[in-house]
Amino acid sequence: MRLYVEPTGSSTAVDEPQVDDPLVDALAALCRSLVDVTVHTLDARDVDLTVSQYRILALLVSQGPVRVVDLATTLHVHPSTVTRACDRLVRRELVARRTGESDRRVSWLSLTVAGRELVSEVDRRRSAEIRRLVAVTGLAPDAELVGALEALVTAAGEPDERQWRQGWERRVDVAS
């Protein structure tokens, strides 16, 4: 029985030839920059949280409550990895864990009120920084660019911003 799903095709293959692709290079640099924005946003909140732990919190916004095994599948890691990370988040009272009613071997994870507030604040601060960066560039909204970025988000299997924000409204999470 497979507990998690291996990703199809490697997005991090090291044996692929390096091609001078300006679009890929620009997106890779943008990705690094946006991860840095998230890290600085977490640092400004003065929380001792890794980007991986924050990723779990963000996934619980759009998917939670969710079983540990399903979260591991989404993250392409073994369930024990998610369990360890969530142990830390439970101790910090950012995530609540409950046992399944019909099968006590199954653990369900959801955001606590504190976890929800943290993700909301980080999202607000990160969005403000991204708005600032866009304003600095002087870029005007461009439907073609926005469409291309949305297509990349979809190809990555991520919810778009509208769908992600709707996750906030649909979720009734357990408060600790």
Summary of the structure (lengths in Angstrom):
residues: 176
radius of gyration: 17.9
end to end distance: 33.3
largest distance: 55.6
contacts: 423
relative contact order: 0.13
helix: 60%
strand: 7%
